[in-house]
């Protein structure tokens, strides 16, 4: 955390003595933090957070830059793809495809091409860990889901939203999309997109509004290792520690992103309220298509 504290102090233009006074610690304490001889207590991190809030310090951007610096030192073997993963309690032992079953593309090990999503997904958990990983996909059977209505329907399938048409050709089509594959690749459903997807399932927005939202909120892709074979192709390159202070900053960003998603979805809904089909209409047509 020492580099981040230095960066915050330099951004604010405060001396070590001035920062110490504002946080409620001694000058020598700031000096020890910046030299890496000690870490701020949780109470001190609360004070640092309040200081950054009052002075509008862009800590989130500093965290992302910190990760980029860490990543820049990683030398990848040819053919490996660099990705990011967040774990609520840390990775122990071999990597396994053991996420919750009702995730976007089913049970697996989820990784993203950008750090933002895993960071905001794990920030509420005290023991969470953030990892830079890589995967060699040369020998893996993979499927890439396009960023259109097919993406939304396969997410609906894996989240259990299509059970009323179970057994239909339409249902089976999306069930087969990842069947027999080692790796699924598709758009990330970030904090802002969660709200939009839920509104599609609740029939507050149409498929046209959903696709426009997906395009507007695109934050990279997620790679999902669906099989043991795919998990064996993953390697942990680096674990990047996150302090209580950093997680608190990330929580605020996550909450703000969700509100942005709500506002954007409402605007898109207004723009496309008469276009497209609602989720239940799509399912009804699927049932009729089997008759």
Order of alpha helices (4+ residues) and beta strands (2+ residues): alpha-alpha-alpha-alpha-alpha-beta-beta-alpha-beta-beta-alpha-alpha-beta-alpha-alpha-beta-alpha-beta-alpha-alpha
